[in-house]
């Protein structure tokens, strides 16, 4: 589960980058944050699953009216953990 502090950080960053958050399905403005991260694996073959390869870690927000799920890449939001040199880690 995400801590309240982490959720507040995500909310702050999303509010800075998205001025008016509107659900594309029902046009409501009420969202909740999923209580964890998604890790979408990048596949080069539709007939098999490759675990441990490249991925795009995301946070999801969910429309509290219709349930539409919107995923946002943690790297683009500056939310990936930093390595020992202060650079964001990249998934390979």
VMD Tcl script that draws the C-alpha trace (Angstrom):
set ca {
  {0.00 0.00 0.00}
  {1.13 3.53 -0.70}
  {1.73 5.80 2.26}
  {-0.36 8.97 2.61}
  {2.83 11.00 2.05}
  {3.55 9.22 -1.26}
  {-0.08 9.68 -2.37}
  {0.11 13.40 -1.55}
  {3.35 13.70 -3.56}
  {1.71 11.99 -6.56}
  {-1.38 14.21 -6.27}
  {0.81 17.32 -6.11}
  {2.78 16.34 -9.21}
  {-0.32 15.37 -11.20}
  {-2.02 18.66 -10.23}
  {1.04 20.60 -11.42}
  {1.02 18.85 -14.80}
  {-2.70 18.40 -15.43}
  {-4.59 21.62 -14.85}
  {-8.13 20.24 -15.08}
  {-8.52 16.50 -14.66}
  {-11.65 15.33 -16.46}
  {-12.65 11.73 -17.08}
  {-12.70 11.11 -20.86}
  {-15.64 8.71 -20.46}
  {-18.14 10.38 -18.12}
  {-16.64 13.92 -17.89}
  {-16.68 13.91 -14.08}
  {-13.81 15.39 -12.06}
  {-13.49 13.01 -9.10}
  {-10.57 10.53 -9.05}
  {-8.86 8.25 -6.56}
  {-5.29 6.95 -6.69}
  {-4.74 3.19 -6.92}
  {-3.12 1.95 -3.72}
  {-0.02 0.62 -5.48}
  {1.95 0.70 -8.70}
  {1.48 -1.06 -12.03}
  {4.50 -2.46 -13.85}
  {3.59 -2.88 -17.51}
  {6.00 -5.26 -19.22}
  {7.09 -4.48 -22.75}
  {6.74 -7.52 -24.99}
  {8.09 -8.14 -28.48}
  {5.98 -11.24 -29.08}
  {2.21 -11.54 -28.66}
  {2.34 -15.34 -28.34}
  {4.52 -15.53 -25.22}
  {5.26 -13.58 -22.06}
  {8.78 -12.48 -21.18}
  {9.22 -11.83 -17.46}
  {12.08 -9.71 -16.20}
  {12.48 -7.61 -19.32}
  {11.77 -3.96 -20.01}
  {8.80 -2.34 -18.33}
  {7.01 0.94 -17.75}
  {6.18 1.49 -14.08}
  {3.00 3.54 -13.65}
  {0.61 4.95 -11.11}
  {-3.09 4.69 -11.87}
  {-5.89 7.08 -11.08}
  {-9.45 5.81 -11.18}
  {-12.61 7.83 -11.91}
  {-14.76 7.44 -8.81}
  {-17.92 7.80 -10.94}
  {-17.48 5.35 -13.84}
  {-14.27 3.47 -12.97}
  {-12.17 4.59 -15.95}
  {-8.48 3.86 -15.22}
  {-5.77 6.27 -16.37}
  {-2.12 5.20 -16.01}
  {0.74 7.70 -15.73}
  {4.43 6.76 -16.21}
  {6.44 7.25 -13.01}
  {9.59 8.18 -14.96}
  {7.87 11.02 -16.81}
  {6.54 12.30 -13.48}
  {10.00 12.17 -11.86}
  {8.88 9.50 -9.39}
  {11.28 6.65 -10.16}
  {13.75 5.83 -7.38}
  {17.21 7.37 -7.81}
  {20.41 5.35 -8.04}
  {23.48 6.13 -5.93}
  {24.48 8.92 -8.36}
  {21.13 10.71 -8.00}
  {19.90 9.67 -11.46}
  {16.55 8.01 -11.96}
  {16.87 4.28 -12.46}
  {15.87 3.05 -15.91}
  {14.11 -0.25 -16.44}
  {15.81 -2.41 -19.06}
}
mol new
graphics top color blue
foreach p $ca { graphics top sphere $p radius 0.5 }
foreach p [lrange $ca 0 end-1] q [lrange $ca 1 end] { graphics top cylinder $p $q radius 0.2 }
display resetview
